[in-house]
């Protein structure tokens, strides 16, 4: 007797069931008597034996065989989750069965044939008639012995009743049509179905780039989230809900990556509405959980990469978050992620951003996880902030006053940042390196602390340290006996060498104080002598305080001592000052300067050297 032809989408077990029905026996007895066993260990023998009986090639039989492998089933080179396949009983479109009876040949009970698309739980309607799929007959005893033809015959009364009621709920769904066509492409090995997993990158035909099981699962998850949000759990819900999810999801996935992008934007809005602190553990809920378990699957690689890139562009995610296994560069930071990344307190971060004018409006009323800042801009601001040294910290580290620190900055030993005019931490570190290179040892007796030398020569710390670093003042050491942290006052210098470096070792002339000692008189007298023009002075800069000051030339002092003499100095060794003055008056000698409060001055040439005093 001739064997019927295996149909395009017909699983092998259902085909053997039709062959058995054409012989008028059950599938169980046909397998037993023809020695066509379903055990996995004898499956290759099944293909060989049945191929010899039917004339159908072993390759075709192998592709049509619905094989259970662990928790999956394989058919037409596709691998689907066993829980997504209806294999416990006959599930059919009654309109298709009626057409089979009318159009097919052979025994009446062997004409209807099973389509694999009917066995997918998430496809609830016939792609051709739009009628809902129904279960007929009793459940199969075993997965491998599903006697489809026997179930159709035993449920003929049910089928007749369903045929009479047909047309009340017919509705062809685009998703059912598309996925049925995909199954046909896979069954016929069409060019469109020949896909290399993990293509060159996302394209507009997202579903076409995915294998059928992956495309169907992704569509269901997306549709379930549109219907139930994060509460969607596909394996806990009924088939009607899952079928509705596929219909809803196909409206998104059929538009390719553009549709998926719009869907992700909707989820982004939901996240910012509901998430209090901006956590991203379940940013995309069931979709993220679903893809997280398939990161190593090349079939989902393009979709995972697309979703990860979108999430990076819309949320403060970074490589440390490991979002869907991605290591893409960070696009945004939140206050929270920046605090974890840079170990800077969130209040300080807000201050940095506010000072720079990049803190988004209304941020004061937002939680730290909700404030988004461009990652590159934040990194730049943090780098600048780290390159600044607070003034108080610098003063404390160097143990100097504010004016001393400002003089060091003005001298260029410390630089300022370009943003807020604070001290640059890098320049501070460089200055400390240079100072630490000074020799350490015990100061010589003539050496004094920097603070003492600064007062002595009237120069600032900055000017003296600059000379030390430039090598002009070579005799400088750091006190090795100091155990505390380094400070500027631990530097000891030769005071005379510093004076010579600044030109203050010898004054430019005779000061008024020194002139008093040289002339043997009082300050008031010296000032009065200058005022009446008995001695000349000149004005120049004091090398110590760098202010204008009047000096005497040493020659002018010596010339004054030759030309003039005070009454007190002349009376020394000659007697009482009053008697000496009376003697001079008796001779008609008058002083050139005689005022109250100052010494009396005479011309030396007018006074006789042998003056007799009575």
WOSULBEL-V255008 format. One record per run of one state. SS is the DSSP state (alpha for helix, beta for strand, coil for the rest). FROM is the first residue (numbers start at 1). TO is the last residue. If there is no record, write none. Layout:
ss:SS from:FROM to:TO
ss:SS from:FROM to:TO
//
This chain:
ss:coil from:1 to:11
ss:alpha from:12 to:22
ss:coil from:23 to:26
ss:alpha from:27 to:34
ss:coil from:35 to:39
ss:alpha from:40 to:54
ss:coil from:55 to:57
ss:alpha from:58 to:64
ss:coil from:65 to:66
ss:beta from:67 to:69
ss:coil from:70 to:71
ss:beta from:72 to:75
ss:coil from:76 to:77
ss:beta from:78 to:81
ss:alpha from:82 to:84
ss:beta from:85 to:85
ss:coil from:86 to:89
ss:beta from:90 to:92
ss:coil from:93 to:93
ss:alpha from:94 to:103
ss:coil from:104 to:107
ss:alpha from:108 to:110
ss:coil from:111 to:115
ss:alpha from:116 to:119
ss:beta from:120 to:120
ss:coil from:121 to:124
ss:beta from:125 to:125
ss:coil from:126 to:131
ss:beta from:132 to:132
ss:coil from:133 to:133
ss:beta from:134 to:136
ss:coil from:137 to:142
ss:alpha from:143 to:145
ss:coil from:146 to:147
ss:alpha from:148 to:154
ss:coil from:155 to:155
ss:alpha from:156 to:164
ss:coil from:165 to:173
ss:alpha from:174 to:188
ss:coil from:189 to:190
ss:alpha from:191 to:193
ss:coil from:194 to:205
ss:alpha from:206 to:209
ss:coil from:210 to:211
ss:alpha from:212 to:231
ss:coil from:232 to:233
ss:alpha from:234 to:236
ss:coil from:237 to:238
ss:alpha from:239 to:253
ss:coil from:254 to:255
ss:alpha from:256 to:274
ss:coil from:275 to:284
ss:alpha from:285 to:292
ss:coil from:293 to:297
ss:alpha from:298 to:314
ss:coil from:315 to:318
ss:alpha from:319 to:321
ss:coil from:322 to:322
ss:alpha from:323 to:325
ss:coil from:326 to:331
ss:beta from:332 to:334
ss:alpha from:335 to:342
ss:coil from:343 to:345
ss:alpha from:346 to:356
ss:coil from:357 to:362
ss:alpha from:363 to:365
ss:coil from:366 to:367
ss:alpha from:368 to:370
ss:coil from:371 to:371
ss:beta from:372 to:374
ss:alpha from:375 to:386
ss:coil from:387 to:387
ss:beta from:388 to:389
ss:coil from:390 to:390
ss:alpha from:391 to:398
ss:coil from:399 to:401
ss:alpha from:402 to:410
ss:coil from:411 to:415
ss:beta from:416 to:416
ss:coil from:417 to:422
ss:beta from:423 to:424
ss:alpha from:425 to:436
ss:coil from:437 to:439
ss:beta from:440 to:441
ss:coil from:442 to:446
ss:beta from:447 to:449
ss:alpha from:450 to:457
ss:coil from:458 to:460
ss:alpha from:461 to:470
ss:coil from:471 to:475
ss:beta from:476 to:479
ss:coil from:480 to:487
ss:alpha from:488 to:490
ss:beta from:491 to:494
ss:alpha from:495 to:502
ss:coil from:503 to:509
ss:beta from:510 to:510
ss:coil from:511 to:511
ss:alpha from:512 to:519
ss:coil from:520 to:522
ss:alpha from:523 to:531
ss:coil from:532 to:537
ss:beta from:538 to:541
ss:coil from:542 to:547
ss:beta from:548 to:552
ss:coil from:553 to:553
ss:alpha from:554 to:563
ss:beta from:564 to:566
ss:alpha from:567 to:571
ss:coil from:572 to:576
ss:alpha from:577 to:586
ss:coil from:587 to:592
ss:beta from:593 to:593
ss:coil from:594 to:600
ss:beta from:601 to:603
ss:alpha from:604 to:606
ss:coil from:607 to:614
//
